[in-house]
């Protein structure tokens, strides 16, 4: 007698209705940390009322002289006193917005996140905070002009970028931190960066110069955008962010002259806070050491940083930021001179240390650079609140004619350079 055939009953096919649809939750699949935010918070506070008219301080900067040895009964010294120099400080305003439909808000209000993998409002608020911190972290390094890159070449809607933060050679394809790494791109345009191209003469906004990014190619530092619609776009045009709703003018639609006086600005620019180190008597309104000769980082450079800060700024070298590639090369250079008492205890990573100096790094540190500070008196933070001012779910504003609300996350911050001579840097250093 033949055995009847049958198909096995399975939970994935024949009885799939008996199985639950299961969501394992929201998992973070990329790196969102911004070390620069922590470094900024670790700075001393510049105590000031946030006047929107003007904030100044008087810098005791010019040298004092006039003391003289005199003969008995002779004429006494010529009377003199140095003047102070007025510095003008500004602060900035970071803003991020998102919307939520009225229906979603009602469901969340009555049933909490029961119908959601994660509370939608909390998800949006978390991403808004990350967006602010990411822009904050980039601006920590840059210039108050807001320049984040320059145009290298153009091919229809593809633009090759160069010069991260506007500094020649930074952000090249050979660097760990490339120019295009700072941009977020989504093909749909719903969550993508908008930028603006500026004619460097002026500067002035190019006609049609505000465009959305639709793609980026890291291997060539290329962005795809509406470049073909920009009038007279040319090599060496400046690139600034333009993520506000106003998309016509440079003053209201872009970040031109609205960014932080960041580390590169404070250490390498001639003029900071309206004081120029090219003016006689202001020579010390500059980084105490500016080593641009390149080569390998050596312990001697540490000593020169310490001596420069002590001699010219009167401070203490206690904080050093290194590009990741420089960090790697420095560790490698030190290995040859290290002698281990126990080879079984050899540490693979080899973390560099210097007595009294905190040494840190991050992915955003400009390649080939190191930066030294007296972090208690070189650059200080300006803040109104300890962190981003996040709205609650009931603090939105009704959308005109649409069933929804808009929310804003905001942060007031600034970087006030009070003693530039208490800072130092080296560039062009070897990397791995």
C-alpha positions as CSV (number, residue, x, y, z in Angstrom):
1,X,0.0,0.0,0.0
2,X,1.5,3.4,-1.0
3,X,2.2,6.1,1.6
4,X,0.2,9.3,1.0
5,X,2.3,12.4,0.4
6,X,1.8,15.7,2.3
7,X,3.4,19.1,2.6
8,X,4.8,20.1,6.0
9,X,2.9,22.9,7.7
10,X,5.2,25.8,8.5
11,X,4.9,29.1,10.4
12,X,6.6,31.0,7.6
13,X,4.3,29.9,4.8
14,X,1.1,27.9,5.3
15,X,0.4,29.2,8.8
16,X,2.1,32.5,8.6
17,X,-1.0,34.3,10.0
18,X,-0.2,32.7,13.4
19,X,3.2,34.5,13.6
20,X,3.6,38.1,14.8
21,X,5.2,40.8,12.7
22,X,8.1,41.7,15.0
23,X,10.1,44.9,15.0
24,X,13.5,44.7,16.8
25,X,13.5,48.5,17.4
26,X,15.6,51.3,16.1
27,X,19.3,50.6,16.0
28,X,22.0,53.2,15.4
29,X,23.8,52.2,12.2
30,X,26.3,55.0,11.9
31,X,28.5,57.3,14.1
32,X,26.8,60.5,15.3
33,X,29.1,61.6,18.1
34,X,30.8,65.0,17.9
35,X,33.9,65.3,20.1
36,X,34.2,69.0,19.4
37,X,31.0,69.6,21.3
38,X,32.6,68.2,24.5
39,X,35.8,70.2,23.9
40,X,33.7,73.4,23.4
41,X,31.9,72.7,26.7
42,X,35.2,72.2,28.5
43,X,36.3,75.8,27.7
44,X,36.1,78.5,30.2
45,X,33.0,80.7,29.9
46,X,33.3,84.2,28.5
47,X,31.2,86.1,31.0
48,X,29.0,88.6,29.1
49,X,25.6,89.9,28.6
50,X,24.4,88.9,25.2
51,X,24.0,92.4,23.7
52,X,22.7,92.3,20.2
53,X,24.2,95.8,19.7
54,X,27.8,95.3,20.6
55,X,30.0,93.2,22.9
56,X,33.6,94.4,23.5
57,X,36.5,93.8,25.8
58,X,39.7,95.7,26.3
59,X,42.8,93.6,25.5
60,X,46.0,94.4,27.5
61,X,48.1,93.6,24.5
62,X,50.7,96.3,23.8
63,X,54.1,96.1,25.6
64,X,55.1,98.5,28.2
65,X,58.4,100.3,28.4
66,X,60.1,103.6,29.5
67,X,61.9,102.5,32.6
68,X,65.5,103.7,32.5
69,X,68.7,103.9,34.6
70,X,69.6,107.5,35.4
71,X,72.6,109.4,36.7
72,X,72.6,110.8,40.2
73,X,70.6,114.0,40.2
74,X,69.8,113.4,36.5
75,X,66.5,113.7,34.6
76,X,63.9,111.1,35.4
77,X,62.3,108.8,32.8
78,X,59.9,110.0,30.2
79,X,56.4,109.3,31.5
80,X,54.4,106.9,29.4
81,X,51.6,104.2,29.6
82,X,50.4,101.8,27.0
83,X,46.9,101.8,25.7
84,X,44.5,98.9,25.7
85,X,43.1,97.6,22.4
86,X,39.3,97.1,21.9
87,X,38.1,93.7,20.8
88,X,34.6,93.2,19.4
89,X,33.1,89.8,20.0
90,X,30.0,88.3,18.3
91,X,27.9,85.3,19.0
92,X,25.9,83.1,16.6
93,X,22.5,81.4,16.5
94,X,22.0,77.8,15.4
95,X,18.5,76.7,14.4
96,X,16.9,73.4,13.3
97,X,13.3,72.7,12.5
98,X,10.9,69.8,12.0
99,X,7.2,69.2,11.6
100,X,4.6,66.7,12.8
101,X,1.1,66.1,11.5
102,X,-1.9,66.9,13.8
103,X,-3.0,63.3,13.5
104,X,0.3,61.9,14.6
105,X,0.4,64.3,17.6
106,X,-3.1,63.3,18.6
107,X,-2.2,59.6,18.5
108,X,0.9,60.1,20.5
109,X,-1.0,62.2,23.0
110,X,-3.7,59.6,23.6
111,X,-1.8,56.3,23.1
112,X,1.8,57.4,23.7
113,X,4.1,55.4,21.4
114,X,2.0,52.2,21.5
115,X,1.5,52.2,17.7
116,X,5.1,53.3,17.0
117,X,8.4,51.5,16.9
118,X,9.8,54.7,18.6
119,X,8.0,57.8,19.6
120,X,8.1,59.9,16.4
121,X,8.5,63.2,18.1
122,X,11.4,61.9,20.2
123,X,13.0,60.5,17.1
124,X,12.7,63.8,15.3
125,X,14.0,65.7,18.3
126,X,17.0,63.4,18.7
127,X,17.9,63.9,15.1
128,X,17.5,67.6,15.3
129,X,20.0,67.6,18.2
130,X,22.4,65.6,16.2
131,X,22.1,67.9,13.2
132,X,22.9,71.0,15.4
133,X,25.8,69.3,17.0
134,X,27.2,68.2,13.6
135,X,27.1,71.7,12.3
136,X,28.5,73.0,15.6
137,X,31.4,70.5,15.3
138,X,32.3,71.6,11.8
139,X,32.1,75.3,12.6
140,X,34.4,74.7,15.7
141,X,37.2,74.5,13.1
142,X,36.3,77.1,10.6
143,X,36.1,80.8,9.9
144,X,33.4,83.3,10.8
145,X,33.0,84.0,7.1
146,X,31.1,80.7,6.8
147,X,33.2,79.4,3.9
148,X,33.2,75.6,4.0
149,X,34.8,74.8,0.6
150,X,35.8,76.2,-2.8
151,X,35.0,75.2,-6.3
152,X,37.7,73.3,-8.2
153,X,35.9,72.5,-11.5
154,X,32.4,72.2,-13.0
155,X,30.9,69.7,-15.4
156,X,27.1,70.3,-15.9
157,X,25.6,69.6,-12.5
158,X,28.7,68.0,-11.0
159,X,31.0,70.2,-9.1
160,X,34.4,69.1,-7.8
161,X,35.2,70.8,-4.5
162,X,38.5,71.6,-2.8
163,X,39.9,73.6,0.2
164,X,37.9,72.5,3.3
165,X,37.1,75.6,5.4
166,X,38.6,77.6,2.5
167,X,42.1,76.6,3.4
168,X,44.3,75.6,0.5
169,X,44.8,71.9,0.2
170,X,42.6,70.9,3.1
171,X,40.1,68.1,2.6
172,X,41.8,66.6,-0.4
173,X,41.0,63.0,-1.6
174,X,44.2,61.9,0.1
175,X,43.0,63.2,3.5
176,X,41.0,61.4,6.1
177,X,38.5,64.3,6.3
178,X,37.5,65.2,2.8
179,X,35.6,68.2,1.7
180,X,32.4,66.3,0.9
181,X,32.4,64.5,4.2
182,X,30.7,67.5,5.9
183,X,27.6,67.3,3.7
184,X,24.5,65.2,4.1
185,X,22.9,64.2,0.9
186,X,19.5,62.5,0.1
187,X,18.4,62.1,-3.5
188,X,14.8,63.0,-2.6
189,X,15.9,66.4,-1.2
190,X,13.8,65.9,1.9
191,X,16.8,65.6,4.2
192,X,19.7,67.0,2.2
193,X,22.0,70.0,2.6
194,X,21.5,73.2,0.5
195,X,24.6,75.2,-0.4
196,X,25.3,78.5,-2.1
197,X,28.0,79.5,-4.5
198,X,29.5,82.9,-4.0
199,X,31.6,85.0,-6.4
200,X,34.7,85.6,-4.3
201,X,34.8,89.2,-5.7
202,X,32.5,91.0,-3.3
203,X,31.7,88.3,-2.3
204,X,28.4,88.2,-4.1
205,X,25.8,85.4,-4.6
206,X,25.8,83.9,-8.0
207,X,22.4,84.1,-9.8
208,X,20.6,80.8,-9.0
209,X,23.5,80.0,-6.6
210,X,21.4,78.3,-3.9
211,X,21.1,74.6,-4.8
212,X,20.2,71.3,-3.2
213,X,22.7,68.4,-3.1
214,X,21.5,65.2,-4.8
215,X,24.6,63.1,-4.6
216,X,28.2,63.1,-3.6
217,X,31.2,61.1,-4.7
218,X,33.9,60.8,-2.1
219,X,36.5,59.3,-4.4
220,X,36.7,62.5,-6.4
221,X,35.3,65.1,-3.9
222,X,32.4,65.7,-6.2
223,X,28.9,66.9,-5.4
224,X,25.9,66.7,-7.8
225,X,23.6,69.7,-7.6
226,X,21.8,72.1,-9.9
227,X,25.1,73.7,-11.0
228,X,24.0,74.0,-14.6
229,X,21.3,76.5,-13.4
230,X,23.9,78.8,-11.7
231,X,25.0,81.8,-13.7
232,X,28.7,82.1,-14.3
233,X,29.8,79.5,-11.7
234,X,33.6,79.4,-11.8
235,X,36.6,77.8,-10.2
236,X,37.5,79.2,-6.8
237,X,33.9,80.3,-6.1
238,X,33.2,80.1,-2.4
239,X,30.8,77.5,-1.0
240,X,28.6,78.3,2.1
241,X,25.7,76.5,3.7
242,X,22.2,77.8,2.7
243,X,19.8,75.6,4.7
244,X,17.3,78.4,5.6
245,X,14.0,79.0,3.8
246,X,15.1,82.2,2.3
247,X,16.8,81.3,-1.0
248,X,17.5,84.5,-2.8
249,X,20.0,86.8,-0.9
250,X,23.4,86.2,0.6
251,X,22.6,88.1,3.8
252,X,19.4,86.2,4.8
253,X,19.7,82.9,2.8
254,X,23.2,81.8,3.5
255,X,25.7,81.4,6.4
256,X,28.0,84.1,5.0
257,X,29.6,85.9,8.0
258,X,27.4,84.1,10.5
259,X,29.6,81.2,11.6
260,X,31.9,80.8,14.6
261,X,35.4,82.3,15.0
262,X,36.7,78.7,15.0
263,X,40.1,77.3,15.6
264,X,41.6,77.9,12.2
265,X,40.2,81.5,12.2
266,X,41.5,82.2,15.7
267,X,45.0,80.8,15.1
268,X,45.7,81.7,11.5
269,X,43.9,84.9,10.6
270,X,45.6,88.2,10.9
271,X,42.5,90.0,12.2
272,X,40.3,88.5,14.9
273,X,37.6,90.4,16.8
274,X,38.6,93.6,14.9
275,X,42.2,93.5,16.2
276,X,44.9,92.9,13.6
277,X,48.3,91.5,14.5
278,X,49.7,93.5,11.5
279,X,49.3,96.7,13.6
280,X,52.4,97.9,15.4
281,X,52.3,96.8,19.0
282,X,49.8,93.9,18.4
283,X,52.3,91.3,17.3
284,X,51.4,89.0,20.1
285,X,47.8,88.9,18.9
286,X,48.7,85.7,17.1
287,X,49.4,82.0,17.8
288,X,52.7,81.9,19.8
289,X,54.0,79.1,17.5
290,X,52.9,78.7,13.9
291,X,55.0,75.8,12.5
292,X,54.3,75.2,8.8
293,X,57.5,73.4,7.8
294,X,55.9,70.0,8.0
295,X,57.7,66.7,8.6
296,X,57.1,64.3,11.4
297,X,55.7,65.5,14.8
298,X,58.5,65.2,17.3
299,X,58.8,65.7,21.1
300,X,60.7,68.9,20.4
301,X,57.5,70.4,18.9
302,X,55.8,69.7,22.2
303,X,58.5,71.6,24.0
304,X,58.3,74.5,21.6
305,X,54.5,74.7,22.1
306,X,55.0,74.7,25.9
307,X,57.7,77.4,25.7
308,X,55.8,79.5,23.2
309,X,52.6,79.6,25.2
310,X,54.6,80.4,28.4
311,X,56.8,83.0,26.9
312,X,54.3,84.9,24.7
313,X,50.9,84.2,26.3
314,X,51.9,83.7,29.9
315,X,49.7,80.6,30.1
316,X,50.1,76.8,30.5
317,X,50.1,74.3,27.6
318,X,47.5,71.8,28.8
319,X,45.4,70.8,25.8
320,X,46.5,69.3,22.4
321,X,44.3,68.3,19.5
322,X,45.9,66.1,16.8
323,X,44.6,65.0,13.4
324,X,44.0,61.3,13.4
325,X,46.6,60.7,10.7
326,X,49.2,62.7,12.6
327,X,48.4,60.8,15.8
328,X,49.0,57.5,13.9
329,X,52.3,58.6,12.5
330,X,53.5,60.0,15.8
331,X,52.8,56.7,17.6
332,X,54.7,54.9,14.8
333,X,57.7,57.2,15.1
334,X,57.9,56.7,18.9
335,X,57.9,52.9,18.7
336,X,61.5,52.6,17.6
337,X,62.8,54.3,20.7
338,X,60.6,52.4,23.2
339,X,62.0,49.6,25.3
340,X,59.7,47.2,27.0
341,X,60.4,45.4,30.3
342,X,57.8,42.8,29.4
343,X,57.0,42.1,25.8
344,X,53.9,40.2,26.9
345,X,52.5,43.5,28.2
346,X,53.0,45.4,24.9
347,X,50.0,47.6,24.1
348,X,49.1,47.6,20.4
349,X,47.5,51.1,20.1
350,X,50.3,53.1,21.8
351,X,48.5,56.2,23.1
352,X,50.7,59.3,23.2
353,X,51.0,61.1,26.5
354,X,52.6,64.2,27.8
355,X,52.7,65.3,31.4
356,X,50.0,67.9,32.2
357,X,48.7,67.9,28.6
358,X,45.4,66.3,27.6
359,X,45.8,64.9,24.1
360,X,42.7,64.2,22.0
361,X,41.7,63.6,18.4
362,X,38.5,63.3,16.2
363,X,37.5,62.7,12.6
364,X,36.9,66.4,12.1
365,X,40.4,67.7,13.0
366,X,41.9,69.1,9.8
367,X,44.5,66.7,8.3
368,X,48.2,67.3,8.9
369,X,47.5,69.8,11.8
370,X,48.0,69.8,15.5
371,X,46.6,72.6,17.8
372,X,47.8,73.4,21.3
373,X,46.1,75.6,23.9
374,X,45.9,76.9,27.4
375,X,42.2,75.9,27.4
376,X,41.6,78.1,30.5
377,X,42.7,81.3,28.8
378,X,43.0,81.3,25.0
379,X,39.6,80.9,23.5
380,X,36.4,81.0,25.7
381,X,32.9,79.9,25.0
382,X,29.8,82.1,24.8
383,X,26.6,80.3,25.6
384,X,23.1,81.2,26.9
385,X,22.1,77.7,27.8
386,X,24.2,74.6,28.6
387,X,23.0,72.8,25.6
388,X,20.5,72.9,22.7
389,X,17.2,74.4,23.7
390,X,14.8,71.6,22.7
391,X,11.0,72.2,22.6
392,X,8.4,69.9,24.2
393,X,5.7,68.2,22.2
394,X,3.3,71.0,23.2
395,X,5.5,73.9,22.1
396,X,5.0,73.7,18.4
397,X,3.5,76.3,16.1
398,X,0.5,75.6,13.9
399,X,1.3,75.4,10.2
400,X,-0.7,77.9,8.1
401,X,-3.5,76.0,6.3
402,X,-1.9,72.6,6.9
403,X,-2.9,70.1,9.6
404,X,0.4,70.0,11.5
405,X,2.9,71.9,13.7
406,X,6.5,73.1,13.3
407,X,9.1,72.8,16.0
408,X,12.4,74.7,16.5
409,X,15.5,73.6,18.3
410,X,17.9,76.5,18.9
411,X,21.3,77.3,20.4
412,X,23.2,80.5,21.0
413,X,26.9,80.1,21.1
414,X,30.2,81.9,20.2
415,X,33.9,81.6,20.6
416,X,35.8,84.6,22.1
417,X,39.5,84.7,21.7
418,X,40.9,86.4,24.8
419,X,44.6,85.4,24.5
420,X,45.7,84.2,21.0
421,X,49.3,83.9,22.2
422,X,48.2,81.1,24.5
423,X,47.6,79.0,21.4
424,X,49.9,77.4,18.8
425,X,49.7,75.1,15.8
426,X,51.7,73.1,13.3
427,X,50.6,72.1,9.8
428,X,51.8,69.9,7.0
429,X,52.8,67.2,9.3
430,X,53.3,63.6,8.2
431,X,50.3,61.3,8.4
432,X,49.4,57.6,8.3
